[in-house]
Amino acid sequence: MPFKKILENAVSRIKGGVGIIFVDSEGEAIDQFTYGDVEEIRLAGAQQGLVLRMCESALARASSENSMSAVGIRSENHLYTMVPVTDGTFIVLVQDDTGIQAQGMQVLMDTLPDILSLL
């Protein structure tokens, strides 16, 4: 896929980078890169996609003037940072517990134009 090199570059630039996945509106992987298990990164993409859609829905109910630019979640062992790409598609970045979420957020924002240029 044409996104693989962009995704790999994003993960390699951050502390604690584990993987990244570009997901469609159905929760299916468009493309991904991971240093670990591909199935685990796909599962993370699908699960975090549900979270992102719930957050978008809640924000839409709260105010029609605001849109969501990113969501960050910290679990016991991982950091998940999600950014919408287009309507229904999004990127999920996974870092281990040594990661810095603000760094992950910045890398995703820097990566977004590269992904959009290929759509």
Biopython code that builds the backbone (N, CA, C, O; Angstrom):
import numpy as np
from Bio.PDB.StructureBuilder import StructureBuilder

atoms = [
    (1, "MET", "N", (0.834, -1.188, 0.000)),
    (1, "MET", "CA", (0.000, 0.000, 0.000)),
    (1, "MET", "C", (0.881, 1.255, 0.000)),
    (1, "MET", "O", (2.010, 1.224, 0.490)),
    (2, "PRO", "N", (0.371, 2.337, -0.541)),
    (2, "PRO", "CA", (1.181, 3.556, -0.637)),
    (2, "PRO", "C", (1.413, 4.264, 0.700)),
    (2, "PRO", "O", (2.271, 5.143, 0.789)),
    (3, "PHE", "N", (0.675, 3.901, 1.719)),
    (3, "PHE", "CA", (0.774, 4.579, 3.008)),
    (3, "PHE", "C", (1.858, 3.993, 3.916)),
    (3, "PHE", "O", (2.273, 4.642, 4.876)),
    (4, "LYS", "N", (2.317, 2.789, 3.626)),
    (4, "LYS", "CA", (3.207, 2.054, 4.527)),
    (4, "LYS", "C", (4.446, 2.861, 4.925)),
    (4, "LYS", "O", (4.789, 2.909, 6.106)),
    (5, "LYS", "N", (5.114, 3.486, 3.976)),
    (5, "LYS", "CA", (6.343, 4.225, 4.281)),
    (5, "LYS", "C", (6.038, 5.437, 5.162)),
    (5, "LYS", "O", (6.814, 5.753, 6.064)),
    (6, "ILE", "N", (4.932, 6.110, 4.914)),
    (6, "ILE", "CA", (4.527, 7.260, 5.739)),
    (6, "ILE", "C", (4.264, 6.798, 7.166)),
    (6, "ILE", "O", (4.702, 7.441, 8.120)),
    (7, "LEU", "N", (3.555, 5.692, 7.312)),
    (7, "LEU", "CA", (3.229, 5.169, 8.629)),
    (7, "LEU", "C", (4.486, 4.708, 9.367)),
    (7, "LEU", "O", (4.649, 4.972, 10.558)),
    (8, "GLU", "N", (5.359, 4.025, 8.656)),
    (8, "GLU", "CA", (6.614, 3.570, 9.272)),
    (8, "GLU", "C", (7.434, 4.767, 9.758)),
    (8, "GLU", "O", (7.987, 4.738, 10.858)),
    (9, "ASN", "N", (7.510, 5.803, 8.952)),
    (9, "ASN", "CA", (8.256, 7.003, 9.326)),
    (9, "ASN", "C", (7.689, 7.625, 10.600)),
    (9, "ASN", "O", (8.442, 8.068, 11.467)),
    (10, "ALA", "N", (6.361, 7.657, 10.710)),
    (10, "ALA", "CA", (5.727, 8.235, 11.899)),
    (10, "ALA", "C", (6.106, 7.463, 13.160)),
    (10, "ALA", "O", (6.468, 8.063, 14.172)),
    (11, "VAL", "N", (6.025, 6.142, 13.101)),
    (11, "VAL", "CA", (6.337, 5.316, 14.277)),
    (11, "VAL", "C", (7.813, 5.418, 14.646)),
    (11, "VAL", "O", (8.157, 5.432, 15.828)),
    (12, "SER", "N", (8.671, 5.489, 13.659)),
    (12, "SER", "CA", (10.110, 5.527, 13.937)),
    (12, "SER", "C", (10.551, 6.865, 14.544)),
    (12, "SER", "O", (11.644, 6.952, 15.103)),
    (13, "ARG", "N", (9.732, 7.887, 14.443)),
    (13, "ARG", "CA", (10.095, 9.218, 14.939)),
    (13, "ARG", "C", (9.725, 9.459, 16.397)),
    (13, "ARG", "O", (10.084, 10.496, 16.955)),
    (14, "ILE", "N", (9.016, 8.523, 17.025)),
    (14, "ILE", "CA", (8.521, 8.788, 18.383)),
    (14, "ILE", "C", (9.094, 7.830, 19.404)),
    (14, "ILE", "O", (9.428, 6.685, 19.100)),
    (15, "LYS", "N", (9.198, 8.322, 20.609)),
    (15, "LYS", "CA", (9.640, 7.498, 21.733)),
    (15, "LYS", "C", (8.553, 6.471, 22.051)),
    (15, "LYS", "O", (7.377, 6.821, 22.154)),
    (16, "GLY", "N", (8.943, 5.216, 22.204)),
    (16, "GLY", "CA", (8.001, 4.163, 22.571)),
    (16, "GLY", "C", (7.066, 3.735, 21.462)),
    (16, "GLY", "O", (6.048, 3.098, 21.732)),
    (17, "GLY", "N", (7.383, 4.069, 20.220)),
    (17, "GLY", "CA", (6.500, 3.718, 19.107)),
    (17, "GLY", "C", (6.365, 2.218, 18.943)),
    (17, "GLY", "O", (7.365, 1.507, 18.849)),
    (18, "VAL", "N", (5.129, 1.731, 18.908)),
    (18, "VAL", "CA", (4.839, 0.309, 18.724)),
    (18, "VAL", "C", (4.268, 0.068, 17.332)),
    (18, "VAL", "O", (4.688, -0.855, 16.634)),
    (19, "GLY", "N", (3.309, 0.899, 16.934)),
    (19, "GLY", "CA", (2.681, 0.716, 15.632)),
    (19, "GLY", "C", (1.686, 1.812, 15.343)),
    (19, "GLY", "O", (1.387, 2.653, 16.190)),
    (20, "ILE", "N", (1.180, 1.783, 14.125)),
    (20, "ILE", "CA", (0.207, 2.772, 13.666)),
    (20, "ILE", "C", (-0.679, 2.094, 12.637)),
    (20, "ILE", "O", (-0.224, 1.233, 11.883)),
    (21, "ILE", "N", (-1.943, 2.485, 12.609)),
    (21, "ILE", "CA", (-2.874, 1.896, 11.654)),
    (21, "ILE", "C", (-3.786, 2.983, 11.093)),
    (21, "ILE", "O", (-4.260, 3.856, 11.821)),
    (22, "PHE", "N", (-4.018, 2.911, 9.793)),
    (22, "PHE", "CA", (-4.941, 3.786, 9.082)),
    (22, "PHE", "C", (-6.186, 2.947, 8.838)),
    (22, "PHE", "O", (-6.116, 1.911, 8.175)),
    (23, "VAL", "N", (-7.332, 3.387, 9.371)),
    (23, "VAL", "CA", (-8.543, 2.567, 9.420)),
    (23, "VAL", "C", (-9.695, 3.260, 8.694)),
    (23, "VAL", "O", (-9.828, 4.483, 8.737)),
    (24, "ASP", "N", (-10.525, 2.455, 8.026)),
    (24, "ASP", "CA", (-11.700, 3.008, 7.349)),
    (24, "ASP", "C", (-12.901, 3.071, 8.291)),
    (24, "ASP", "O", (-12.798, 2.714, 9.465)),
    (25, "SER", "N", (-14.023, 3.523, 7.775)),
    (25, "SER", "CA", (-15.216, 3.739, 8.605)),
    (25, "SER", "C", (-15.798, 2.443, 9.170)),
    (25, "SER", "O", (-16.589, 2.486, 10.111)),
    (26, "GLU", "N", (-15.422, 1.305, 8.617)),
    (26, "GLU", "CA", (-15.900, 0.009, 9.106)),
    (26, "GLU", "C", (-14.951, -0.591, 10.139)),
    (26, "GLU", "O", (-15.211, -1.676, 10.659)),
    (27, "GLY", "N", (-13.857, 0.100, 10.440)),
    (27, "GLY", "CA", (-12.875, -0.425, 11.380)),
    (27, "GLY", "C", (-11.857, -1.350, 10.739)),
    (27, "GLY", "O", (-11.067, -1.990, 11.432)),
    (28, "GLU", "N", (-11.877, -1.420, 9.404)),
    (28, "GLU", "CA", (-10.942, -2.281, 8.676)),
    (28, "GLU", "C", (-9.671, -1.512, 8.348)),
    (28, "GLU", "O", (-9.706, -0.314, 8.068)),
    (29, "ALA", "N", (-8.566, -2.211, 8.387)),
    (29, "ALA", "CA", (-7.269, -1.597, 8.104)),
    (29, "ALA", "C", (-7.153, -1.231, 6.629)),
    (29, "ALA", "O", (-7.391, -2.058, 5.749)),
    (30, "ILE", "N", (-6.785, 0.020, 6.375)),
    (30, "ILE", "CA", (-6.403, 0.437, 5.029)),
    (30, "ILE", "C", (-4.923, 0.104, 4.847)),
    (30, "ILE", "O", (-4.512, -0.420, 3.811)),
    (31, "ASP", "N", (-4.146, 0.413, 5.856)),
    (31, "ASP", "CA", (-2.731, 0.071, 5.884)),
    (31, "ASP", "C", (-2.242, 0.206, 7.312)),
    (31, "ASP", "O", (-2.869, 0.892, 8.120)),
    (32, "GLN", "N", (-1.133, -0.438, 7.634)),
    (32, "GLN", "CA", (-0.584, -0.359, 8.977)),
    (32, "GLN", "C", (0.902, -0.630, 8.943)),
    (32, "GLN", "O", (1.441, -1.174, 7.979)),
    (33, "PHE", "N", (1.553, -0.231, 10.034)),
    (33, "PHE", "CA", (2.950, -0.579, 10.258)),
    (33, "PHE", "C", (3.085, -0.853, 11.745)),
    (33, "PHE", "O", (2.541, -0.116, 12.566)),
    (34, "THR", "N", (3.802, -1.903, 12.094)),
    (34, "THR", "CA", (4.039, -2.203, 13.496)),
    (34, "THR", "C", (5.363, -2.932, 13.661)),
    (34, "THR", "O", (5.813, -3.656, 12.773)),
    (35, "TYR", "N", (5.966, -2.723, 14.806)),
    (35, "TYR", "CA", (7.145, -3.496, 15.184)),
    (35, "TYR", "C", (6.712, -4.795, 15.849)),
    (35, "TYR", "O", (7.544, -5.671, 16.089)),
    (36, "GLY", "N", (5.424, -4.934, 16.149)),
    (36, "GLY", "CA", (4.904, -6.104, 16.847)),
    (36, "GLY", "C", (3.986, -6.934, 15.980)),
    (36, "GLY", "O", (4.204, -7.081, 14.778)),
    (37, "ASP", "N", (2.966, -7.469, 16.599)),
    (37, "ASP", "CA", (1.990, -8.353, 15.968)),
    (37, "ASP", "C", (0.980, -7.536, 15.155)),
    (37, "ASP", "O", (0.330, -6.637, 15.688)),
    (38, "VAL", "N", (0.854, -7.853, 13.872)),
    (38, "VAL", "CA", (-0.066, -7.141, 12.986)),
    (38, "VAL", "C", (-1.504, -7.269, 13.472)),
    (38, "VAL", "O", (-2.263, -6.301, 13.404)),
    (39, "GLU", "N", (-1.888, -8.428, 13.953)),
    (39, "GLU", "CA", (-3.268, -8.609, 14.427)),
    (39, "GLU", "C", (-3.558, -7.735, 15.641)),
    (39, "GLU", "O", (-4.673, -7.235, 15.791)),
    (40, "GLU", "N", (-2.576, -7.548, 16.499)),
    (40, "GLU", "CA", (-2.777, -6.681, 17.669)),
    (40, "GLU", "C", (-2.991, -5.237, 17.252)),
    (40, "GLU", "O", (-3.831, -4.551, 17.836)),
    (41, "ILE", "N", (-2.256, -4.756, 16.258)),
    (41, "ILE", "CA", (-2.421, -3.374, 15.818)),
    (41, "ILE", "C", (-3.763, -3.210, 15.106)),
    (41, "ILE", "O", (-4.391, -2.156, 15.207)),
    (42, "ARG", "N", (-4.205, -4.234, 14.392)),
    (42, "ARG", "CA", (-5.526, -4.170, 13.747)),
    (42, "ARG", "C", (-6.638, -4.137, 14.791)),
    (42, "ARG", "O", (-7.611, -3.397, 14.646)),
    (43, "LEU", "N", (-6.494, -4.924, 15.821)),
    (43, "LEU", "CA", (-7.477, -4.925, 16.903)),
    (43, "LEU", "C", (-7.498, -3.568, 17.604)),
    (43, "LEU", "O", (-8.567, -3.047, 17.923)),
    (44, "ALA", "N", (-6.331, -3.003, 17.841)),
    (44, "ALA", "CA", (-6.256, -1.674, 18.464)),
    (44, "ALA", "C", (-6.958, -0.647, 17.589)),
    (44, "ALA", "O", (-7.671, 0.217, 18.099)),
    (45, "GLY", "N", (-6.766, -0.732, 16.285)),
    (45, "GLY", "CA", (-7.422, 0.201, 15.370)),
    (45, "GLY", "C", (-8.930, 0.095, 15.427)),
    (45, "GLY", "O", (-9.626, 1.109, 15.469)),
    (46, "ALA", "N", (-9.434, -1.114, 15.428)),
    (46, "ALA", "CA", (-10.885, -1.312, 15.481)),
    (46, "ALA", "C", (-11.461, -0.834, 16.815)),
    (46, "ALA", "O", (-12.484, -0.150, 16.838)),
    (47, "GLN", "N", (-10.812, -1.189, 17.916)),
    (47, "GLN", "CA", (-11.310, -0.790, 19.240)),
    (47, "GLN", "C", (-11.245, 0.718, 19.435)),
    (47, "GLN", "O", (-12.210, 1.326, 19.897)),
    (48, "GLN", "N", (-10.126, 1.320, 19.091)),
    (48, "GLN", "CA", (-9.994, 2.760, 19.293)),
    (48, "GLN", "C", (-10.873, 3.529, 18.320)),
    (48, "GLN", "O", (-11.276, 4.657, 18.604)),
    (49, "GLY", "N", (-11.168, 2.931, 17.183)),
    (49, "GLY", "CA", (-12.109, 3.557, 16.252)),
    (49, "GLY", "C", (-13.488, 3.697, 16.860)),
    (49, "GLY", "O", (-14.158, 4.710, 16.656)),
    (50, "LEU", "N", (-13.916, 2.698, 17.602)),
    (50, "LEU", "CA", (-15.202, 2.794, 18.299)),
    (50, "LEU", "C", (-15.179, 3.927, 19.313)),
    (50, "LEU", "O", (-16.148, 4.676, 19.434)),
    (51, "VAL", "N", (-14.082, 4.052, 20.037)),
    (51, "VAL", "CA", (-13.935, 5.127, 21.021)),
    (51, "VAL", "C", (-13.992, 6.479, 20.327)),
    (51, "VAL", "O", (-14.676, 7.390, 20.794)),
    (52, "LEU", "N", (-13.284, 6.615, 19.227)),
    (52, "LEU", "CA", (-13.253, 7.871, 18.491)),
    (52, "LEU", "C", (-14.646, 8.254, 18.009)),
    (52, "LEU", "O", (-15.044, 9.413, 18.127)),
    (53, "ARG", "N", (-15.383, 7.303, 17.472)),
    (53, "ARG", "CA", (-16.745, 7.598, 16.992)),
    (53, "ARG", "C", (-17.667, 7.999, 18.149)),
    (53, "ARG", "O", (-18.519, 8.873, 17.983)),
    (54, "MET", "N", (-17.505, 7.373, 19.309)),
    (54, "MET", "CA", (-18.315, 7.764, 20.470)),
    (54, "MET", "C", (-17.978, 9.191, 20.898)),
    (54, "MET", "O", (-18.872, 9.967, 21.236)),
    (55, "CYS", "N", (-16.698, 9.536, 20.883)),
    (55, "CYS", "CA", (-16.291, 10.894, 21.241)),
    (55, "CYS", "C", (-16.830, 11.902, 20.243)),
    (55, "CYS", "O", (-17.303, 12.968, 20.637)),
    (56, "GLU", "N", (-16.767, 11.586, 18.962)),
    (56, "GLU", "CA", (-17.295, 12.481, 17.931)),
    (56, "GLU", "C", (-18.793, 12.686, 18.113)),
    (56, "GLU", "O", (-19.299, 13.800, 17.982)),
    (57, "SER", "N", (-19.492, 11.607, 18.413)),
    (57, "SER", "CA", (-20.933, 11.681, 18.619)),
    (57, "SER", "C", (-21.271, 12.550, 19.830)),
    (57, "SER", "O", (-22.177, 13.382, 19.764)),
    (58, "ALA", "N", (-20.555, 12.363, 20.922)),
    (58, "ALA", "CA", (-20.788, 13.158, 22.124)),
    (58, "ALA", "C", (-20.503, 14.634, 21.862)),
    (58, "ALA", "O", (-21.247, 15.499, 22.323)),
    (59, "LEU", "N", (-19.448, 14.922, 21.136)),
    (59, "LEU", "CA", (-19.100, 16.298, 20.818)),
    (59, "LEU", "C", (-20.157, 16.928, 19.921)),
    (59, "LEU", "O", (-20.510, 18.095, 20.093)),
    (60, "ALA", "N", (-20.657, 16.161, 18.974)),
    (60, "ALA", "CA", (-21.701, 16.672, 18.080)),
    (60, "ALA", "C", (-22.969, 17.008, 18.856)),
    (60, "ALA", "O", (-23.641, 17.995, 18.555)),
    (61, "ARG", "N", (-23.297, 16.192, 19.852)),
    (61, "ARG", "CA", (-24.485, 16.475, 20.672)),
    (61, "ARG", "C", (-24.271, 17.702, 21.550)),
    (61, "ARG", "O", (-25.216, 18.441, 21.829)),
    (62, "ALA", "N", (-23.036, 17.921, 21.985)),
    (62, "ALA", "CA", (-22.737, 19.027, 22.887)),
    (62, "ALA", "C", (-22.683, 20.360, 22.155)),
    (62, "ALA", "O", (-23.119, 21.378, 22.694)),
    (63, "SER", "N", (-22.161, 20.369, 20.953)),
    (63, "SER", "CA", (-22.001, 21.627, 20.233)),
    (63, "SER", "C", (-21.766, 21.355, 18.759)),
    (63, "SER", "O", (-20.907, 20.551, 18.396)),
    (64, "SER", "N", (-22.521, 22.020, 17.925)),
    (64, "SER", "CA", (-22.342, 21.830, 16.485)),
    (64, "SER", "C", (-21.200, 22.682, 15.943)),
    (64, "SER", "O", (-20.828, 22.538, 14.779)),
    (65, "GLU", "N", (-20.638, 23.568, 16.766)),
    (65, "GLU", "CA", (-19.580, 24.459, 16.307)),
    (65, "GLU", "C", (-18.186, 23.857, 16.446)),
    (65, "GLU", "O", (-17.239, 24.352, 15.835)),
    (66, "ASN", "N", (-18.048, 22.820, 17.221)),
    (66, "ASN", "CA", (-16.735, 22.240, 17.472)),
    (66, "ASN", "C", (-16.555, 20.941, 16.705)),
    (66, "ASN", "O", (-17.513, 20.197, 16.495)),
    (67, "SER", "N", (-15.340, 20.673, 16.293)),
    (67, "SER", "CA", (-15.016, 19.379, 15.703)),
    (67, "SER", "C", (-13.800, 18.830, 16.439)),
    (67, "SER", "O", (-13.002, 19.579, 17.003)),
    (68, "MET", "N", (-13.680, 17.535, 16.419)),
    (68, "MET", "CA", (-12.603, 16.890, 17.161)),
    (68, "MET", "C", (-11.373, 16.774, 16.264)),
    (68, "MET", "O", (-11.470, 16.366, 15.106)),
    (69, "SER", "N", (-10.216, 17.140, 16.815)),
    (69, "SER", "CA", (-8.990, 17.018, 16.039)),
    (69, "SER", "C", (-8.158, 15.812, 16.476)),
    (69, "SER", "O", (-7.356, 15.301, 15.694)),
    (70, "ALA", "N", (-8.342, 15.350, 17.721)),
    (70, "ALA", "CA", (-7.580, 14.193, 18.188)),
    (70, "ALA", "C", (-8.122, 13.705, 19.523)),
    (70, "ALA", "O", (-8.777, 14.446, 20.256)),
    (71, "VAL", "N", (-7.833, 12.437, 19.822)),
    (71, "VAL", "CA", (-8.188, 11.836, 21.113)),
    (71, "VAL", "C", (-6.974, 11.054, 21.594)),
    (71, "VAL", "O", (-6.341, 10.339, 20.817)),
    (72, "GLY", "N", (-6.652, 11.190, 22.869)),
    (72, "GLY", "CA", (-5.562, 10.434, 23.465)),
    (72, "GLY", "C", (-6.063, 9.610, 24.638)),
    (72, "GLY", "O", (-6.826, 10.101, 25.470)),
    (73, "ILE", "N", (-5.636, 8.365, 24.701)),
    (73, "ILE", "CA", (-6.030, 7.465, 25.785)),
    (73, "ILE", "C", (-4.774, 6.790, 26.329)),
    (73, "ILE", "O", (-3.910, 6.356, 25.568)),
    (74, "ARG", "N", (-4.686, 6.709, 27.645)),
    (74, "ARG", "CA", (-3.574, 6.020, 28.291)),
    (74, "ARG", "C", (-4.135, 4.794, 29.011)),
    (74, "ARG", "O", (-5.058, 4.903, 29.818)),
    (75, "SER", "N", (-3.568, 3.635, 28.711)),
    (75, "SER", "CA", (-3.920, 2.422, 29.443)),
    (75, "SER", "C", (-2.727, 2.067, 30.331)),
    (75, "SER", "O", (-1.763, 2.829, 30.415)),
    (76, "GLU", "N", (-2.792, 0.936, 30.980)),
    (76, "GLU", "CA", (-1.706, 0.544, 31.873)),
    (76, "GLU", "C", (-0.368, 0.406, 31.141)),
    (76, "GLU", "O", (0.679, 0.774, 31.676)),
    (77, "ASN", "N", (-0.409, -0.125, 29.916)),
    (77, "ASN", "CA", (0.831, -0.404, 29.190)),
    (77, "ASN", "C", (1.018, 0.366, 27.887)),
    (77, "ASN", "O", (2.093, 0.316, 27.290)),
    (78, "HIS", "N", (-0.015, 1.077, 27.441)),
    (78, "HIS", "CA", (0.059, 1.720, 26.132)),
    (78, "HIS", "C", (-0.584, 3.102, 26.126)),
    (78, "HIS", "O", (-1.415, 3.436, 26.970)),
    (79, "LEU", "N", (-0.167, 3.883, 25.147)),
    (79, "LEU", "CA", (-0.789, 5.164, 24.832)),
    (79, "LEU", "C", (-1.403, 5.023, 23.445)),
    (79, "LEU", "O", (-0.763, 4.509, 22.528)),
    (80, "TYR", "N", (-2.639, 5.477, 23.293)),
    (80, "TYR", "CA", (-3.327, 5.430, 22.006)),
    (80, "TYR", "C", (-3.669, 6.870, 21.631)),
    (80, "TYR", "O", (-4.294, 7.591, 22.408)),
    (81, "THR", "N", (-3.258, 7.273, 20.450)),
    (81, "THR", "CA", (-3.574, 8.600, 19.965)),
    (81, "THR", "C", (-4.277, 8.435, 18.629)),
    (81, "THR", "O", (-3.773, 7.767, 17.726)),
    (82, "MET", "N", (-5.460, 9.060, 18.511)),
    (82, "MET", "CA", (-6.280, 8.900, 17.312)),
    (82, "MET", "C", (-6.556, 10.251, 16.679)),
    (82, "MET", "O", (-6.859, 11.225, 17.367)),
    (83, "VAL", "N", (-6.447, 10.296, 15.362)),
    (83, "VAL", "CA", (-6.689, 11.513, 14.608)),
    (83, "VAL", "C", (-7.586, 11.182, 13.413)),
    (83, "VAL", "O", (-7.271, 10.277, 12.640)),
    (84, "PRO", "N", (-8.703, 11.906, 13.252)),
    (84, "PRO", "CA", (-9.510, 11.716, 12.041)),
    (84, "PRO", "C", (-8.729, 12.164, 10.808)),
    (84, "PRO", "O", (-7.989, 13.147, 10.856)),
    (85, "VAL", "N", (-8.897, 11.441, 9.711)),
    (85, "VAL", "CA", (-8.239, 11.804, 8.451)),
    (85, "VAL", "C", (-9.267, 12.425, 7.518)),
    (85, "VAL", "O", (-9.163, 13.599, 7.163)),
    (86, "THR", "N", (-10.246, 11.645, 7.127)),
    (86, "THR", "CA", (-11.385, 12.133, 6.350)),
    (86, "THR", "C", (-12.632, 11.658, 7.079)),
    (86, "THR", "O", (-12.536, 10.967, 8.093)),
    (87, "ASP", "N", (-13.775, 12.018, 6.581)),
    (87, "ASP", "CA", (-15.019, 11.593, 7.219)),
    (87, "ASP", "C", (-15.068, 10.068, 7.266)),
    (87, "ASP", "O", (-15.228, 9.415, 6.235)),
    (88, "GLY", "N", (-14.930, 9.509, 8.459)),
    (88, "GLY", "CA", (-15.011, 8.070, 8.632)),
    (88, "GLY", "C", (-13.684, 7.339, 8.659)),
    (88, "GLY", "O", (-13.648, 6.167, 9.032)),
    (89, "THR", "N", (-12.589, 7.986, 8.277)),
    (89, "THR", "CA", (-11.291, 7.322, 8.358)),
    (89, "THR", "C", (-10.440, 8.006, 9.415)),
    (89, "THR", "O", (-10.621, 9.189, 9.702)),
    (90, "PHE", "N", (-9.514, 7.256, 9.988)),
    (90, "PHE", "CA", (-8.692, 7.809, 11.051)),
    (90, "PHE", "C", (-7.395, 7.017, 11.190)),
    (90, "PHE", "O", (-7.252, 5.916, 10.658)),
    (91, "ILE", "N", (-6.463, 7.610, 11.918)),
    (91, "ILE", "CA", (-5.177, 6.980, 12.208)),
    (91, "ILE", "C", (-5.115, 6.734, 13.708)),
    (91, "ILE", "O", (-5.496, 7.596, 14.499)),
    (92, "VAL", "N", (-4.635, 5.558, 14.098)),
    (92, "VAL", "CA", (-4.403, 5.243, 15.505)),
    (92, "VAL", "C", (-2.913, 4.946, 15.679)),
    (92, "VAL", "O", (-2.365, 4.053, 15.032)),
    (93, "LEU", "N", (-2.279, 5.699, 16.549)),
    (93, "LEU", "CA", (-0.868, 5.508, 16.879)),
    (93, "LEU", "C", (-0.794, 4.828, 18.242)),
    (93, "LEU", "O", (-1.470, 5.244, 19.182)),
    (94, "VAL", "N", (0.020, 3.793, 18.349)),
    (94, "VAL", "CA", (0.197, 3.070, 19.609)),
    (94, "VAL", "C", (1.645, 3.243, 20.068)),
    (94, "VAL", "O", (2.590, 2.992, 19.320)),
    (95, "GLN", "N", (1.788, 3.680, 21.325)),
    (95, "GLN", "CA", (3.104, 3.789, 21.954)),
    (95, "GLN", "C", (3.089, 2.937, 23.209)),
    (95, "GLN", "O", (2.035, 2.711, 23.803)),
    (96, "ASP", "N", (4.266, 2.463, 23.614)),
    (96, "ASP", "CA", (4.336, 1.750, 24.883)),
    (96, "ASP", "C", (4.368, 2.767, 26.025)),
    (96, "ASP", "O", (4.287, 3.973, 25.792)),
    (97, "ASP", "N", (4.484, 2.280, 27.245)),
    (97, "ASP", "CA", (4.380, 3.176, 28.404)),
    (97, "ASP", "C", (5.575, 4.099, 28.584)),
    (97, "ASP", "O", (5.572, 4.936, 29.487)),
    (98, "THR", "N", (6.604, 3.966, 27.739)),
    (98, "THR", "CA", (7.716, 4.917, 27.784)),
    (98, "THR", "C", (7.468, 6.111, 26.868)),
    (98, "THR", "O", (8.225, 7.081, 26.882)),
    (99, "GLY", "N", (6.406, 6.033, 26.073)),
    (99, "GLY", "CA", (6.107, 7.068, 25.100)),
    (99, "GLY", "C", (5.649, 8.378, 25.724)),
    (99, "GLY", "O", (5.274, 8.438, 26.895)),
    (100, "ILE", "N", (5.691, 9.408, 24.918)),
    (100, "ILE", "CA", (5.219, 10.735, 25.310)),
    (100, "ILE", "C", (4.058, 11.077, 24.389)),
    (100, "ILE", "O", (4.247, 11.266, 23.187)),
    (101, "GLN", "N", (2.853, 11.156, 24.953)),
    (101, "GLN", "CA", (1.665, 11.307, 24.126)),
    (101, "GLN", "C", (1.665, 12.602, 23.315)),
    (101, "GLN", "O", (1.213, 12.607, 22.170)),
    (102, "ALA", "N", (2.158, 13.682, 23.880)),
    (102, "ALA", "CA", (2.212, 14.939, 23.134)),
    (102, "ALA", "C", (3.095, 14.799, 21.895)),
    (102, "ALA", "O", (2.801, 15.383, 20.853)),
    (103, "GLN", "N", (4.166, 14.032, 22.007)),
    (103, "GLN", "CA", (5.033, 13.796, 20.860)),
    (103, "GLN", "C", (4.291, 12.986, 19.797)),
    (103, "GLN", "O", (4.378, 13.280, 18.604)),
    (104, "GLY", "N", (3.566, 11.973, 20.239)),
    (104, "GLY", "CA", (2.765, 11.171, 19.313)),
    (104, "GLY", "C", (1.724, 12.009, 18.604)),
    (104, "GLY", "O", (1.515, 11.856, 17.400)),
    (105, "MET", "N", (1.065, 12.897, 19.339)),
    (105, "MET", "CA", (0.061, 13.779, 18.761)),
    (105, "MET", "C", (0.692, 14.669, 17.693)),
    (105, "MET", "O", (0.134, 14.830, 16.608)),
    (106, "GLN", "N", (1.843, 15.240, 17.994)),
    (106, "GLN", "CA", (2.508, 16.118, 17.038)),
    (106, "GLN", "C", (2.917, 15.367, 15.781)),
    (106, "GLN", "O", (2.748, 15.876, 14.673)),
    (107, "VAL", "N", (3.450, 14.167, 15.943)),
    (107, "VAL", "CA", (3.847, 13.369, 14.783)),
    (107, "VAL", "C", (2.632, 13.034, 13.920)),
    (107, "VAL", "O", (2.721, 13.079, 12.693)),
    (108, "LEU", "N", (1.500, 12.697, 14.541)),
    (108, "LEU", "CA", (0.292, 12.419, 13.757)),
    (108, "LEU", "C", (-0.157, 13.652, 12.987)),
    (108, "LEU", "O", (-0.526, 13.550, 11.817)),
    (109, "MET", "N", (-0.130, 14.809, 13.627)),
    (109, "MET", "CA", (-0.533, 16.048, 12.948)),
    (109, "MET", "C", (0.422, 16.360, 11.789)),
    (109, "MET", "O", (-0.004, 16.860, 10.748)),
    (110, "ASP", "N", (1.704, 16.065, 11.973)),
    (110, "ASP", "CA", (2.683, 16.272, 10.907)),
    (110, "ASP", "C", (2.503, 15.268, 9.775)),
    (110, "ASP", "O", (2.798, 15.577, 8.620)),
    (111, "THR", "N", (2.020, 14.064, 10.094)),
    (111, "THR", "CA", (1.842, 12.988, 9.121)),
    (111, "THR", "C", (0.563, 13.142, 8.308)),
    (111, "THR", "O", (0.488, 12.689, 7.166)),
    (112, "LEU", "N", (-0.422, 13.772, 8.889)),
    (112, "LEU", "CA", (-1.735, 13.897, 8.258)),
    (112, "LEU", "C", (-1.691, 14.465, 6.836)),
    (112, "LEU", "O", (-2.332, 13.893, 5.954)),
    (113, "PRO", "N", (-0.971, 15.557, 6.567)),
    (113, "PRO", "CA", (-0.929, 16.067, 5.181)),
    (113, "PRO", "C", (-0.347, 15.069, 4.185)),
    (113, "PRO", "O", (-0.775, 15.032, 3.031)),
    (114, "ASP", "N", (0.620, 14.263, 4.609)),
    (114, "ASP", "CA", (1.211, 13.261, 3.719)),
    (114, "ASP", "C", (0.179, 12.199, 3.347)),
    (114, "ASP", "O", (0.110, 11.768, 2.196)),
    (115, "ILE", "N", (-0.612, 11.787, 4.315)),
    (115, "ILE", "CA", (-1.657, 10.792, 4.039)),
    (115, "ILE", "C", (-2.732, 11.391, 3.147)),
    (115, "ILE", "O", (-3.167, 10.759, 2.184)),
    (116, "LEU", "N", (-3.160, 12.599, 3.460)),
    (116, "LEU", "CA", (-4.194, 13.255, 2.649)),
    (116, "LEU", "C", (-3.739, 13.454, 1.208)),
    (116, "LEU", "O", (-4.559, 13.408, 0.291)),
    (117, "SER", "N", (-2.458, 13.673, 0.997)),
    (117, "SER", "CA", (-1.953, 13.884, -0.366)),
    (117, "SER", "C", (-2.087, 12.633, -1.232)),
    (117, "SER", "O", (-2.080, 12.732, -2.459)),
    (118, "LEU", "N", (-2.211, 11.455, -0.611)),
    (118, "LEU", "CA", (-2.339, 10.202, -1.365)),
    (118, "LEU", "C", (-3.786, 9.778, -1.572)),
    (118, "LEU", "O", (-4.050, 8.795, -2.265)),
    (119, "LEU", "N", (-4.711, 10.498, -0.988)),
    (119, "LEU", "CA", (-6.130, 10.124, -1.131)),
    (119, "LEU", "C", (-6.752, 10.741, -2.374)),
    (119, "LEU", "O", (-7.935, 10.528, -2.643)),
]
sb = StructureBuilder()
sb.init_structure("model")
sb.init_model(0)
sb.init_chain("A")
sb.init_seg("    ")
for serial, (resi, resn, name, xyz) in enumerate(atoms, 1):
    if name == "N":
        sb.init_residue(resn, " ", resi, " ")
    sb.init_atom(name, np.array(xyz, "f"), 0.0, 1.0, " ", f" {name:<3s}", serial, name[0])
structure = sb.get_structure()
